[in-house]
C-alpha cells in the first residue's frame, strides 16, 4: 500500500492484461499457421478451416481486450503518480 492506495490490484490487473495479450497472440499465431498450411498435402492431420478461423478471431479479440486492460492500468498508474507527485 502506497500513501493509502493499494497498488497490488493495479499490478495484478497489469499482469493479467499482459498474460491475456500473450495468450491471445499465441492463439492467433497458431490459427494463422494452421490456416496457411491447410492445403498442404504433406500435413499429418486435416485442418478444420472454420474452427481455425474462429480461433484466429477469438485470439485477436482476446489480445485487443487485454491491450485495453493494460492501457487502463497504465492510465490509472499515471493518475496515481500525478496525484501524489
N, C-alpha and C positions, 0 to 999 in steps of 0.2 A: 504494500500500500504506500503510495507516494502522496504526501500532502492531503491525505484523506480520500484519495482516489484509488480504487482497486484496479491496478493495471494488469492483473492476472487474466481477467476476462478479455482485455484488449489483445494481449499476446496470444491467448487461446484462439480468438477469432482470426487473427492474422495467420497463425499456424494452420488452422482448419482451412482457411482460404487457399493457402499455398498447397496444402495436401490435395484439396479438391481440384485445383488447377492442374497439378501434375497428373492426377488420375484421369482427368478429362483429356488432357493432351496425349497421354499414353493410349487411351481408348481410341482417339481419333487416328493416331499413328497406326495402330493395329488394324482398324477398319479400312484405312486407306491402302495398306499393304494387301489386305485380303481382296479388296476391290480391284486393285491394279493387277493382281495375279489370278483373277477369276477365270480367265480364258486360257491359262497356261495348261497345256495338256500333260505336262510332267508333274503337276500338283498331285500330292498323295490323296487328299480327300476333297470332294467338291465344296464350293463356297455357296452359301445361301446369300445371293446378292441383296435381296430385300432386307435380311437381318443385318448384313454389313452396312447397308445404307442407314438403317435405323441407329446402329451403333455409332456411326460417324456423326449423325445429327445429335444424338444424345450426348456424346462426348464433347461436342462443340458447345452445346447448351450448358453442360456442367462446367466447362472451362470459363465460359462467359459469366455465369453466376458466381463462380469462385473469384473471378477477377473483380467483380463488384464488391464482394466481401473484403478483399484485400484493399480496394480503394477506400471503402468506408472506414476500415480500421486505420488506414493511413491518415485520412482526413480527421478522424477522431483524435488520433495521437497529435496531429498538428494543432488542433484546437486546444488540447490539454497543455501543450508546450506554450502556445500563445497566451493562455490564461495565466500560467504560473511564471512566465518569463519576465 
